[in-house]
Structure formats: C-alpha cells, structure tokens
Amino acid sequence: MIEIIGDRIGKSDCKTGFILDGYPRSDVQSIAFDKLLNQLRINDIILINITAKEEEIIKRINNRRACKVCGQIFILDDIKNLTKCPNCSAEKSFYLRDDDKKEVIKNRLKVFNLTTKPVFEHYKKQGKVLSVNGMGTVEEVNKKIISALNSGT
C-alpha cells in the first residue's frame, strides 16, 4: 500500500497538496508513512480528525441506503418518499448494506478505537492533528474544516 501511495503523491499534481482518506490506519502504517514523507521531503501534513459522539456516528451510518443497481449511497431522509433511484432510475432498489447495520458499525468502532485512534496520538505529538466537530451538515462541517485550516488551529 505504501508504494502505491508513494507513487501517487510523488506525481506533479500533488506538489501543492493531496488528501488521503483512511490512511494511515495503524501504528505500523503511520511509521511507514512517516518514512515515505521524509523521503519525499514532505513535512507539512495535517491529519484532520472529524469528531462526533458514537451514538451519532451509528445513527448516521445506519441511515445510509445504497442502490442495488448503481451502488450510489443516499441518506434515508433524502429518499424516503422515492420509489426510483435519483441516479439510475432503478425501481425499488434501495437497501441497507451489511456494513451499515448497527452491530457491524459498533464492531467497526471498536476496531477503530484499538487500531486507528493511536495514529491520532502519534501525529498529535508532532502537532499535526486538527480536530473538528463533525456535528452539522456536510456544508457546515466543510466550513469548519476550511476555517480551522486557514486559522492554523
């Protein structure tokens, strides 16, 4: 995985910045990533930690629905009165993915707390973590992230 990331972020279109979503996820990955960043002489990274209470995370993920035909993900409230997928027009195609069921989400959160949460501590010690409250709409959270990045806090 680290070779794929290295190849990608080493390209010219990443010279002014890049976003990795969900990597690194473990101490081992963060150590390998740090080595890669050193090799590429990249030292100004920021790990954005979007926070929310566990109950809210479970509620949000459990309220997602996917289209069986095109795979597009929707929020239940946005499609509750629809019989056709707004993306591909498939009839009655919405379903709850196994990964979005409450028990699976709870297990994913346990795994996150065991393996990924230490990554935040690793980068927090380096002063490279920016925590943003994830409560609000996507647009509101995006504004919080941009504001925090611009203010350097």
Secondary structure as UniProt FT lines:
FT   HELIX           2..9
FT   HELIX           12..14
FT   TURN            15..16
FT   HELIX           27..39
FT   TURN            40..41
FT   STRAND          47..51
FT   HELIX           54..62
FT   STRAND          64..67
FT   TURN            68..70
FT   STRAND          73..75
FT   HELIX           76..79
FT   TURN            80..81
FT   TURN            86..88
FT   STRAND          94..95
FT   HELIX           98..100
FT   HELIX           102..111
FT   HELIX           112..116
FT   HELIX           117..125
FT   TURN            126..127
FT   STRAND          129..133
FT   HELIX           138..151
//
